Amino acid sequence: MGGAIIASAGFAVSSFAVSVEYLFVSFSLMVGFGLGITYIPAIVAVSDFFNYRRPVAIGVAVSGVGFGMLIYPPINK
């Protein structure tokens, strides 16, 4: 939950960027840190839940992140 809040704050703060340096700090560090601390627990939760088909479950969970990044921009437009 905390990672989502940090990532959302990073997205909000980066929308007010007036320079590339400010955008780098707000987007790269805040959003990267926030999404990083939400990504690892999600993968660990999936791997703890599935015993028999663990590689398939982890593959679906990881590919969901990429699929979301592919679908989100056209929806947000």
N, C-alpha and C positions, 0 to 999 in steps of 0.2 A: 504494500500500500504506500509505503514511504517513497519507493522508487517511482511510482506513477506520479506522485505529487511533485517530486523533483524534476522529472521529465516534463511534466505539464508546465511547471514554472519556467523551465528552460525554453520551451517553445514560446511561451508568452513573452518572456524577456527578450528573446532573439527577434521577435517581430518589431521591436523598437530599436534595432541596431542602426547606428549611424556610421559605423566604420567596420572594416573587415576584422580588425582585432577584437572589437566588441562582439561581433558575430561569432568569432572563433571561441571566445571564452564562454559566451552564453549557450551556444548550440553544442559545440563539441564537448565541453566539459560537463555542463549541467545535464544535457539530454543524454549524452553518452553514459554518464555515471548513473543516472536514473534508470535508463533502460537496461544497463548492465546488471544492476542489483535486482531487477525484476525478471531477467531472462534466466539466470542460473537457478533460482528456486523453482521456477516453472519446469525446467528440464529435470531437476532432481525429483520433484513431485511425480512427474510422469514415470520416471525410471523406478521409483519406489512402489508405485501402484501396479505396474505391469510386470509380471514375472515370466510368462510364457513367450510373449511376442514383444519383448522389450525393445529390440532394435527397430522394429516397425513403428512402435508407439513413439519413440524418440525421433525417428525420421519424420513422422507426421507433425509432431510438435515443432520441430525445427523448421520444416518447410512452411508451416503456417505463418511464421514470422516473415519470411520472404514473400509469401502470397499476400499477406496484409499490406506490405510495402508496395506491392504491385497494384493492388486494387484501391488503396486509400486515396492516392492523388486524383484519379478521375472522379471519384465520388465527392471529394472535397471541392472540386472545381465548381 
